[in-house]
Amino acid sequence: MPGQTLTPDTLVLSGTLDAKNAKQLLKKTKDYFKGNQLNIDFAKVEYADSVALALILHWLRKARKHNIRLKLLNLPKGLIRIAKLSELDNIILNENGS
């Protein structure tokens, strides 16, 4: 199960992001979209598969819906490769602060 901690404007994810825990992570993060900006930091993520990409796309849509600036920090290289293969890198990397 991935862990997460929230500082005033940064959600720090840790552990594994995959199909086994994506639904639970979505539920846990739904209330984090408040204020003007949210940073999501992947620095402590040990493994992320294509499900993590789907989570990011969901978070981007939610942020836009609520007029929140979402910044993705320290995206894992493997996740960036998946985004490029999926031709979603232009969307994901535009929000990438790493």
Buried (B, 14 or more C-beta within 10 A) or exposed (E): EBEBEEEEBBBBBBBBBBEEBBEEBBEBBEEBBEEEEBBBBBEBBEEBBBBBBBBBBBBBEBBEEEEBEBBBBBBBEBBBEBBEEBEBBEBBBEBBEB
